Every structure is written in C-alpha cells, then in structure tokens.
Amino acid sequence: MTIELDDDAALVLFDLLNGYGENDAGRTLAIRSAAERNSLWSLASALEKTLVAQFQPDYVAQLERARARAEERAGGW
C-alpha cells in the first residue's frame, strides 16, 4: 500500500503521532485498542524514516510553518 502526503501533512501528522498519549498543551488522542495503537506506531515509524525535519534545530519553526500552510490550504478549524 502506498499513501501519498505532501510534506506539510507528513510533518504535522508525524508530530501528532509522536505526541499522542502525552498531555502536551492539552493534546490527547483516544486509542481504543492495542491494534489501533500498534497501527499508529507503524505509521509514525514510516513517517520518521522519511522525514528529516525532526532532526534539525529549527524543527519547531518548520512545524509551525507546515501547520499554517496546511490550515490555509484546507480551511481553518
């Protein structure tokens, strides 16, 4: 299976998946089963293998810009 994401969506999704379960700024993601958790971990792992932004010193700034562009393209909350 192949899933295509633009760079912004990939970065935002990567950050979401890496932060799930943590109560970071009120973020939570309800996981209903081990299967869901394991599937999300697989997706996060696949994203981590393709992204480089998370290793760069300006990661937070890159993430903020990616979030802004993704919201602009798809509409606000």
N, C-alpha and C positions, 0 to 999 in steps of 0.2 A: 504494500500500500504506500502511496505517496501522498503527502499533504503539502500543499504549497501555501506559504505565508510570506507576506512582504517583511522586510527587515524590521519595521516598526512593530508589527503584530508579534513577530517572533520574540523580540526583546521584551515587550510588555507581558506576553504570556509566560516567558521564562521567569521574569521577576515574580509574577503572581504565583506560579507553581512552587518556586523556591521559598516563598513567604507563607504558603498556606500552613495552617495549623499554629502559626505564631500569631500572637495578638499584637502585631506591629501596626500601630496607628489605627487600631480598630479593625484591621483586616482579618477576616476569617472565611474559610471555605468549608462548607459542610460536606464531609465524606461519609457516605452511608455504609460502605463495606470495604473489606480488605482488597477486593477486586478493583474497586474504584481507586483506592489509594495506590495500588501497585501499577495500575494503568497510568495514573498521573505521574508517578515516579518515572515510568518508561518514557513518557512524553518529555518530561523535564530533562531526562538524561539525553534524549535525542537532540533537544534544543541546545543543551550545554555543549555537545560535541561540535555543533556548527557555528555557534556564536563566539565572538572574541571580546565583545564589549565588557563583559563582566570581569575581565582581567585588566582592564585599562583604568588608569587613575581617575578619569572623568566619567566613570560609569553612571553615576547618579545624574549628571548633566545629560548624558546621552539618553538615559531612560526618560527623563523629563521631556526632552525634545520628541522622543518617539511617542510618548503618551499624547502630547499636544497634537502632533501630526495625525495620529490615529483617531483622536476625537474629532479633529477638523474634517477628516475625510468621511467619517461615519455619522457625524452629528453628536451633539452633547448628551449628557446623561439625561 
